[in-house]
Amino acid sequence: MPRQDGLAALTEIRQKDPQARILVLTSFAEDERVFPAIMAGALGYLLKDATPQELLKAIRDVARGEASLHPAIARRVIRELHTVEPLTERETQVLSLVAQGLSNQEIAGKLIISERTVRTHVSNILGKLHLANRTQAARYALREGLAKLDGE
């Protein structure tokens, strides 16, 4: 994609239309691409080696609001659901502050830890939750009730 990658496009589409039903069609099956796309709101994830019939079925499923995953991707998702590592108490605190829009420096000052430690916590959070960036982490925290917007 010339201007942005698929994950950025997916995130932008979902921000503009939270009800959008998105099917990712890609040649990438790596976990570091699959999970962020699903966490960002993709209902389907299909590899480009799919048959025309599989593609048509996936389009119809996603249009109806149903999930549609390539079998290899579905196995990975199921495997991952069985091995999810919970966030530590400190990671949950950091995630809440990220969702409030604080910088690493501000979080470090608030929690009386080093900026490097904050970066480590943010990296661990993104890895555990299979998220690609701080924006997705903030959205996750808000959706899961781990943080609130100002005024709420």
C-alpha positions as CSV (number, residue, x, y, z in Angstrom):
1,M,0.0,0.0,0.0
2,P,1.6,3.3,-1.1
3,R,0.6,5.7,1.8
4,Q,0.3,3.5,4.9
5,D,0.3,-0.1,5.9
6,G,-2.8,-2.3,6.2
7,L,-2.9,-2.0,10.0
8,A,-2.8,1.8,9.9
9,A,-5.6,1.7,7.3
10,L,-7.6,-0.7,9.3
11,T,-7.3,1.5,12.4
12,E,-8.2,4.6,10.5
13,I,-11.3,3.0,9.0
14,R,-12.5,1.7,12.4
15,Q,-12.0,5.2,13.9
16,K,-14.1,6.7,11.2
17,D,-16.7,4.0,11.2
18,P,-16.6,1.7,14.3
19,Q,-19.3,-0.5,12.7
20,A,-17.2,-1.2,9.6
21,R,-16.8,-4.9,8.8
22,I,-13.2,-5.5,7.6
23,L,-11.7,-8.5,5.9
24,V,-7.9,-8.6,5.6
25,L,-6.6,-10.3,2.5
26,T,-2.9,-10.7,2.7
27,S,0.1,-12.9,2.1
28,F,1.3,-12.4,5.7
29,A,0.5,-15.1,8.2
30,E,3.0,-14.1,11.0
31,D,1.6,-13.7,14.5
32,E,3.0,-10.1,14.7
33,R,0.7,-9.2,11.8
34,V,-2.4,-11.4,12.5
35,F,-3.0,-10.5,16.1
36,P,-2.7,-6.7,15.8
37,A,-5.2,-6.8,12.8
38,I,-7.7,-8.8,14.7
39,M,-7.3,-6.7,17.9
40,A,-7.8,-3.6,15.7
41,G,-11.2,-4.9,14.6
42,A,-10.8,-7.0,11.5
43,L,-13.6,-9.6,11.4
44,G,-11.8,-11.7,8.8
45,Y,-8.2,-12.6,8.0
46,L,-7.7,-14.5,4.8
47,L,-4.4,-15.5,3.0
48,K,-4.0,-14.7,-0.7
49,D,-3.7,-18.4,-1.5
50,A,-7.4,-18.8,-0.7
51,T,-9.6,-20.1,-3.5
52,P,-12.2,-17.8,-5.2
53,Q,-14.9,-19.8,-3.3
54,E,-13.2,-19.3,0.0
55,L,-12.8,-15.5,-0.7
56,L,-16.4,-15.2,-1.7
57,K,-17.5,-17.1,1.5
58,A,-15.3,-14.9,3.7
59,I,-16.7,-11.7,2.1
60,R,-20.2,-12.9,2.7
61,D,-19.5,-14.0,6.3
62,V,-17.8,-10.7,7.2
63,A,-20.6,-8.7,5.5
64,R,-23.1,-10.5,7.9
65,G,-20.9,-9.6,10.9
66,E,-19.5,-13.1,11.3
67,A,-15.8,-13.9,11.8
68,S,-13.9,-15.5,8.9
69,L,-10.4,-16.8,9.5
70,H,-8.1,-18.8,7.3
71,P,-7.8,-22.3,9.0
72,A,-4.1,-21.8,9.8
73,I,-4.9,-18.4,11.3
74,A,-7.8,-19.8,13.3
75,R,-5.5,-22.5,14.8
76,R,-3.1,-19.7,15.9
77,V,-5.8,-17.7,17.5
78,I,-7.1,-20.7,19.4
79,R,-3.6,-21.6,20.5
80,E,-3.0,-18.1,21.6
81,L,-6.2,-17.9,23.6
82,H,-4.9,-20.9,25.6
83,T,-1.6,-19.2,26.4
84,V,-2.5,-15.6,27.1
85,E,-0.2,-14.1,29.7
86,P,-2.0,-11.7,32.0
87,L,-0.7,-8.2,32.6
88,T,1.1,-7.6,35.9
89,E,-0.3,-5.0,38.3
90,R,2.4,-2.5,37.3
91,E,1.7,-3.2,33.5
92,T,-2.0,-2.5,34.2
93,Q,-1.0,0.8,35.9
94,V,1.2,1.8,33.0
95,L,-1.5,0.8,30.5
96,S,-4.0,3.0,32.3
97,L,-1.6,6.0,32.1
98,V,-0.9,5.3,28.4
99,A,-4.6,5.4,27.8
100,Q,-4.8,8.8,29.5
101,G,-2.3,10.1,27.0
102,L,0.7,10.4,29.2
103,S,4.2,10.2,27.7
104,N,6.8,7.7,28.9
105,Q,8.5,10.6,30.8
106,E,5.2,11.6,32.5
107,I,4.4,8.0,33.4
108,A,7.9,7.5,34.9
109,G,7.5,10.6,37.0
110,K,4.1,9.6,38.2
111,L,5.1,6.0,39.1
112,I,8.6,7.0,40.3
113,I,10.4,4.6,37.9
114,S,12.8,5.2,35.1
115,E,11.7,6.0,31.5
116,R,13.5,2.9,30.4
117,T,11.4,0.8,32.7
118,V,8.3,2.5,31.3
119,R,9.4,1.6,27.8
120,T,10.0,-2.0,28.9
121,H,6.5,-2.2,30.4
122,V,4.9,-0.7,27.3
123,S,6.8,-3.2,25.1
124,N,5.6,-6.1,27.4
125,I,2.0,-4.8,27.3
126,L,2.0,-4.6,23.5
127,G,3.5,-8.1,23.2
128,K,1.1,-9.7,25.7
129,L,-2.0,-8.1,24.1
130,H,-0.7,-8.5,20.6
131,L,-1.1,-4.9,19.8
132,A,1.0,-2.9,17.4
133,N,1.2,0.5,19.1
134,R,0.2,2.8,22.0
135,T,-3.0,3.9,20.2
136,Q,-4.2,0.4,20.1
137,A,-3.2,-0.1,23.7
138,A,-5.1,3.0,24.8
139,R,-8.2,1.8,22.9
140,Y,-7.9,-1.6,24.5
141,A,-7.6,-0.1,28.0
142,L,-10.7,2.1,27.4
143,R,-12.7,-0.8,25.9
144,E,-11.8,-3.1,28.9
145,G,-12.5,-0.4,31.5
146,L,-8.9,-0.1,32.6
147,A,-9.0,3.6,32.0
148,K,-11.5,6.4,31.4
149,L,-11.5,9.5,29.3
150,D,-11.4,12.8,31.0
151,G,-14.9,13.8,32.1
152,E,-16.2,10.3,32.4
